[in-house]
Amino acid sequence: MIRYSFIYSLLALLLFSCGRNQSVVEIDSKEIKIITAGGTVSEIVAALGFQDQIIATDITSTYPADLQKLPSIGYRNQIKTEGILALGPDLVLAEEGYLTPDVVQQLESTGIVLHFFKKPKQISETYGLINDLGAFLKAEEKALEIVARLEADEAALKAFVEENQKKEKPKVAFVMARGLETIFLAGEETFAESLIEMAGGEFAGKGFKDFIPLTPEAIVSINPDYLLFFESGLATIGGNNGVSQIRGLDQTTAFQKQQVLASDGHYLSGFGPRIAEAALELARSISKN
C-alpha cells in the first residue's frame, strides 16, 4: 500500500507539473526526495516541514546547520547535471538563475521536476516566497504559521525603530570583502539597502546600483557611521584589525569609533523567515550611540 501511495504521488508530480513555471504540484508522500539550491529556498523548505526529504543541497544552504551535513551539489555554475542525477531526486527546488541554462535543459529532459523561485530582496517578497513554497509543497497551513511569526518579528522591529529614532539616522555602508584585494561597496537595489533601511539606518550606497569596487575616495566622501560586513568576509581581511589595511576605511567615522559590525552572510542577505530578526539586531547595534 505504501509503495502504491508513493507511485501515485510521483505520477501526480509529473502529471500536474507543466515544467518549471508551474505553480502547484501535488505532493502527498513523505518519501519524495528533494534537492534544494539557494539558501533561502532551502531554509523555507525545511521550515515547512520537509527537511527530512532534502537529500542534498548547495553550499549556500547553511541554515538549519544540519543541511551542511548533506551531500553538496556545489555552487551556481559549478553545479553539474551528473552530480544531481547521481543522487536520484524526484524534485529540484532552486532560486531563479542558480543553475546554468544547460543544466536546467538537461535535467528537464530526464523528467525530474524542477521549479524555480525568485530570491527576495525585501521583506514583502519574503512573505510571497513563503506562501509560494507553501502552496507548491501543499503546506499552506505551515506557511501561514511561518508568516505569522515573521509578521510578529516585523512588528517588533518597527516598534523598536520608532522608539529609537534619532534626528539624524546613522549612516551604514555594507562592504563585501573577499580578501584585501577584492573589496566592494553595496549600492541601490541590493539586499543591503533594504536591510539597512528596515533597521532605521541611512543607506550609504546611494547613487549607484549593485556592487562596485570600493575606492578610498568614495568611502571617504560617504563617511559612514557604521561599516557592516559578512562575518566570512571580515575574516578574509584579518578581522577588525584588517579594516585599517583598506585604504580609506581608516578615515571613516565608523573605523575611528570602532563601529564595525559583522554577522552571518545568509542571515543578513537571505531575506528568509529570520530577516526581521536580523534587521532588529542591526537596529539595536546602530542605535547604541
PyMOL commands that set and color helices and strands:
alter all, ss='L'
color gray80, all
select helices_A, chain A and resi 2-16+39-53+65-69+76-78+81-87+101-110+123-136+140-163+191-198+216-222+231-236+240-243+249-251+253-256+265-269+275-286
alter helices_A, ss='H'
color red, helices_A
select strands_A, chain A and resi 34-37+54-56+91-95+113-117+171-177+183-186+202-203+211-213+226-230+260-263
alter strands_A, ss='S'
color yellow, strands_A
deselect
rebuild
show_as cartoon
